[in-house]
């Protein structure tokens, strides 16, 4: 029996949260997705076992942004193994490079097309981390 994939979406935009969760349901209804509205909430949720299998994280959020949260996660030995996918509207090469330097597994620019989002999420959840390309 296959293990249920657990995902944590860290994003402060309620519309993006619904869009992402709807796309995940299209990809695989068995995937469990929890939501945190900022990096601080994410760290609190991750500390409660079991940790998620994948984290999708926006960069621009209040209280604690994605960079700050990513830096903390990758310094914490018990969380270093969790792949973090930056999920943002940015296409800025500096954001891509900084995310990579901080230990993100993948940089994924939010598509505006639902079918593209579903296709990309389907590809991402099947990846064998850490053996993948860095941007999608």
C-alpha positions in Angstrom: 0.0 0.0 0.0 1.3 3.4 -1.0 2.0 6.0 1.7 -0.3 9.1 1.6 1.6 12.1 0.4 1.4 15.0 2.9 2.0 18.5 1.7 2.2 21.8 3.5 1.4 24.9 1.5 2.8 28.1 3.0 1.1 31.1 1.3 -0.8 34.1 2.7 -3.1 34.5 -0.3 -6.4 32.7 0.3 -7.2 32.6 -3.4 -3.9 31.0 -4.2 -4.5 28.5 -1.4 -7.9 27.4 -2.9 -6.4 27.3 -6.4 -3.5 25.1 -5.2 -5.7 22.7 -3.2 -8.2 22.4 -6.1 -5.3 21.5 -8.4 -3.9 18.9 -6.0 -7.4 17.3 -5.8 -7.3 17.0 -9.6 -3.8 15.4 -9.5 -4.5 13.0 -6.7 -7.5 13.2 -4.3 -5.6 11.2 -1.7 -2.9 13.8 -1.2 -3.3 15.6 2.2 -2.6 19.3 2.1 -2.4 21.6 5.1 -2.0 25.3 4.9 0.1 27.9 6.8 -0.3 31.6 6.2 3.3 32.5 6.8 6.7 31.1 7.7 6.1 31.3 11.5 2.9 29.3 11.2 4.7 26.8 9.0 7.4 26.2 11.6 4.8 25.7 14.3 3.0 23.1 12.1 6.1 21.3 11.0 7.2 20.8 14.6 4.1 18.6 15.2 4.8 15.1 14.0 4.6 13.7 11.4 6.3 16.4 9.3 5.0 16.9 5.7 6.6 15.1 2.8 6.8 18.3 0.7 6.6 22.0 1.4 5.4 24.5 -1.2 6.4 28.0 0.0 5.6 31.5 -1.2 8.4 34.0 -0.8 6.4 37.2 0.0 4.4 36.8 3.2 3.8 38.8 6.4 5.3 38.0 9.8 8.0 35.6 8.4 8.7 35.4 4.6 9.7 32.4 2.7 13.4 33.1 2.7 13.5 33.4 6.5 11.5 30.2 6.9 13.6 28.3 4.4 16.8 29.3 6.1 15.5 28.1 9.5 14.2 24.8 8.0 17.5 24.0 6.3 19.5 24.8 9.5 17.3 22.5 11.6 18.7 18.9 11.3 15.3 17.3 11.8 13.7 19.2 8.9 16.6 19.3 6.4 15.4 16.2 4.5 12.0 17.8 3.6 12.0 19.1 0.1 11.0 22.8 -0.1 9.5 24.0 -3.4 9.4 27.7 -3.8 6.0 28.5 -5.2 5.8 32.2 -6.1 4.8 34.7 -8.8 8.5 35.8 -9.1 10.6 35.0 -12.1 13.5 37.1 -10.9 16.9 35.3 -11.3 18.0 36.8 -8.0 15.1 35.1 -6.2 15.8 31.9 -7.9 19.5 32.0 -7.0 18.8 33.0 -3.4 16.3 30.2 -3.0 18.8 27.7 -4.3 21.5 29.0 -2.0 19.2 28.7 1.0 18.5 25.0 0.2 15.2 25.0 -1.8 14.8 21.8 -3.9 12.8 23.5 -6.7 11.7 26.9 -7.8 8.2 26.9 -9.3 6.6 30.1 -10.7 2.8 30.1 -10.1 1.0 29.6 -13.4 -2.2 31.5 -14.1 -3.6 28.5 -16.0 -5.3 25.8 -13.9 -4.4 23.0 -16.3 -0.8 24.0 -16.3 -0.8 24.1 -12.5 -2.3 20.6 -12.4 0.2 19.3 -14.9 3.2 20.8 -13.0 2.0 19.6 -9.6 1.5 16.1 -11.1 5.2 16.2 -12.2 6.4 17.6 -8.9 4.7 15.1 -6.6 6.3 12.3 -8.7 9.9 13.7 -8.5 12.6 11.7 -6.7 14.0 14.5 -4.5 16.8 15.7 -4.5 17.4 14.4 -8.1 15.6 17.0 -10.2 16.0 20.2 -12.1 15.9 23.4 -10.0 13.3 25.5 -11.8 10.0 24.6 -13.3 
